[in-house]
């Protein structure tokens, strides 16, 4: 029997949802599971704290919307880069597994 799973089948949609829930954000020796909202910055109140003078106190935010993750620069001084492309202040960008985010001297990966 053919075990091909079509993109629009219920099984494929279920597997895609499961895969999205298993995503992680990794940087240096740290890793966290992706959640509805992840704040990134120098301030201790952020989900991801980057102790780097090139990082703004509240630098960027990652939010989940309809099963997809988006990153937005929060008008930072030194920009947020996704796959080496800078985001404009306030710009929102879809991110997926394999995306590399650069903030200050830190490199964060979606896995």
C-alpha positions as MATLAB code, in Angstrom:
seq = 'XXXXXXXXXXXXXXXXXXXXXXXXXXXXXXXXXXXXXXXXXXXXXXXXXXXXXXXXXXXXXXXXXXXXXXXXXXXXXXXXXXXXXXXXXXXXXXXXXXXXXXXXXXXXXXX';
ca = [
       0.000    0.000    0.000;
       1.243    3.486   -0.849;
       2.181    5.471    2.302;
       2.297    8.857    0.637;
       0.898   11.611    2.839;
      -0.645   14.450    0.898;
      -0.152   18.018    2.155;
      -3.871   18.639    2.492;
      -4.766   15.343    4.161;
      -5.865   15.318    7.793;
      -2.817   13.238    8.711;
      -0.426   15.745    7.108;
      -2.143   18.669    8.832;
      -1.899   16.869   12.179;
       1.802   16.061   11.651;
       2.486   19.663   10.635;
       0.810   20.959   13.820;
       2.820   18.507   15.926;
       6.079   19.533   14.240;
       5.395   23.215   14.917;
       4.848   22.490   18.616;
       8.247   20.819   18.822;
      10.203   23.836   17.552;
      13.017   25.246   19.658;
      14.950   28.487   19.780;
      18.650   27.768   20.363;
      21.480   30.177   21.150;
      24.973   29.652   22.608;
      24.425   26.766   25.078;
      20.722   27.531   25.701;
      17.501   26.241   24.198;
      13.805   26.895   24.842;
      10.649   25.485   23.303;
       8.836   27.900   21.052;
       5.768   29.354   22.761;
       3.035   31.856   21.904;
       5.298   34.802   22.729;
       9.060   35.088   23.252;
      10.611   38.456   24.051;
      14.305   39.025   23.370;
      16.491   41.755   24.823;
      18.999   42.867   27.422;
      16.448   43.473   30.205;
      15.961   40.630   32.707;
      12.185   40.667   32.151;
      12.631   39.137   28.656;
      12.159   35.449   27.891;
      15.600   35.424   26.228;
      18.115   37.695   27.951;
      21.182   38.646   25.898;
      23.767   40.427   28.020;
      25.322   42.461   25.205;
      25.605   46.273   24.887;
      24.587   45.965   21.199;
      21.207   44.544   22.271;
      18.367   46.890   23.229;
      16.515   46.360   26.516;
      13.479   45.201   24.530;
      14.949   44.269   21.162;
      12.593   41.841   19.381;
       9.583   39.610   19.861;
       8.605   36.258   18.367;
       4.872   35.533   18.286;
       2.845   32.570   17.118;
      -0.144   33.387   14.911;
      -2.319   30.705   13.311;
       0.397   28.059   13.725;
       3.182   30.195   12.236;
       5.926   32.132   13.996;
       6.765   35.757   13.238;
       9.602   37.910   14.530;
       9.292   41.669   14.900;
      11.987   44.209   15.666;
      10.877   46.482   18.522;
      12.531   49.651   17.179;
      15.930   48.463   18.391;
      19.047   50.582   17.958;
      21.135   47.935   16.177;
      18.516   45.988   14.166;
      17.430   42.367   14.110;
      18.671   40.170   11.272;
      16.892   37.117    9.858;
      19.045   35.005    7.558;
      21.455   37.964    7.258;
      18.708   40.372    6.175;
      17.957   43.293    8.515;
      14.389   43.919    9.612;
      13.110   47.460    9.497;
      11.879   48.789   12.867;
       8.447   47.316   13.497;
       8.708   44.961   10.497;
       7.283   41.484   11.016;
       8.872   38.481    9.280;
       7.720   34.869    9.036;
      10.321   32.489   10.459;
      10.481   28.728   10.084;
      12.810   25.872   11.053;
      16.343   26.597    9.897;
      15.998   30.376   10.221;
      18.991   32.134   11.773;
      18.361   35.276   13.818;
      21.217   37.631   14.660;
      20.814   40.118   17.493;
      23.941   41.931   18.616;
      26.720   39.342   18.764;
      24.277   36.474   19.340;
      23.051   33.945   16.816;
      19.719   32.248   17.510;
      18.433   29.322   15.458;
      14.966   27.900   14.964;
      15.188   24.099   15.068;
];
